Amino acid sequence: MTDKKTGKRDRQDKNLDRGSVLGRAARYAKVSTTMGGLAAKLASQKYLGREIDKPEHAKQLTAALGNLKGPLLKVAQLLVTIPQALPPEYTAELQQLQADAPPMGWPFVKRRMRAELGADWQDKFQEFTHDAVAAASLGQVHKGITPDGQTVACKLQYPDMESAVKSDLSQLKLILSIFESYDKAIDTKEIYKEITERLFEELDYKREARHTKMYGYMLRDQKNVYVPEVIDDLSTGRLLTASWLEGQKIMTYKDAAPDVRAQIAMNMFHAWYVPFYHYGIIHGDPHPGNYTIRDDLSVNLLDFGCVRIFPPKFVQGVIDLYRALRDDDPELTVSAYKRWGFENINKDMLEILNVWARFLYGPILEDKTRPIGIVQEGQGVYGRETAEKVHQELRRAGGVKVPREFVFMDRAALGLGSVFLHLKAEVNWYKLFNDLTQDFSVEKLEENQKQVLDRFDLKA
């Protein structure tokens, strides 16, 4: 006899697979309705002089996106880490979106595992959890034990994610075009291209497996950073299996002793910036779910779907801008921004961009032990006040086209800064940065990057 409850769940999950096209159409229609309402309101404000209640509409938009989950939720969370990309009313609301998503049930998991590893997939594990240990926008993670006793994490992609990404990206394009019609401070074309490319890369778990191995190699000499080892025989394009790394969530340590919090911050700094300054590569998603802390305060770095490979000249621009701000060198400042890809840098634009640059570089310009920044109680997003000022000035100056490479560099800096701020970690950031970059040369970085990309069959 068939268990009625299990049979019902199985039918529900099968319907999710069969009805994916209809489901994506419903998602598209739901957000389209919300966006259409916003477009109409913005048009009435622009042409009829009617005021739109932006905070109220921002709440409606956040509610719609939060109910949808999936790629568009991931995009919304990304946009709030590019502070100049959206008006502040929307940034404040979208910041509240959570990354967790409801997991798929066991019947779905069994079917998907069978599709990826074959009908005998369960024989390849001593144990495999029926319930997901984590669920996010593109997939969910199950814990298993292999026949040889190794504990592993199995990340299984949700069904029809490529269609979901295509649908949600079309909505993102609409969202950005609507905001641009209302607010000319930021030209978002390159932002859209960058997000599109990175999202499609995240769907390719074979690529993520190569990213993971590459990070293990780049961080091989970092004693306080751990990267999972990929289990190739249990991985496919939609299933990624890797060694399980035990650790605690970082906020477990928010009330720890000052030296403990400082050590965690330094370990995380090296986890992110050794690959960047030595190889021109950065982990583009510093979300708290993508790392854990071990008992010895080492960092487990996880989830390598979103990895950004930068042109060496961009990294040179990061170093040059630091030196320009330190030495008050306007010519080098302009050169650095041009290396980043900013165009038409006049005096006004230079002053505006420097407001944001001084905020980001501030902690590494002072040779002393200090917190990463100061946020008043209830202020919320790290850097919001500065970003709002920059946004207003950019609008006054006629707007700026944000280079593609800037998107994920900015995201990493803000994401890590927010973590360090919540930890209240006090570190000599100046010393950390200068120790890491004292031997930097763009020629050496080019050589290192080519070597590591060739080794793991990746392209810049």
Protein Blocks (a to p, Z undefined) as FASTA:
>chain_A
ZZfklmmmmmmmmmmmmmmmmmmmmmmmmmmmmmmmmmmmmmmmmmnopacdfklmmmmm
mmmmmmngmmklmmmmmmmmmmklpcfklmmmmmmpcfbdcdddfklmmmmmmmmnojkl
mmmpfbdcfbafbdcfkbccdddddfkopacddddddehklmmmmmmmmmmmmmmmmmmm
momkbccklmmmmmmmmmmmmmmmmlmmmmmmmmmmmmmmmmkbccddddfklgcfkbcc
ddddddddfklmmmgcfklmmmmmmmmmmmmmmmmmmnopacfblcfklcccdfkopacd
ehjkbccdddfklmmmmmmmmmmmmnopaklmmmmmmmnopahiafklmmmmmmmmmmmm
mmmmpgcdddfbdcdehklpghklmmmmmmmmmmmnnpaaddfklmmmmmmmmmmmmmmm
mnopacdfklmmmmmmmmgcfklmmmmmmmmmmmnopaZZ
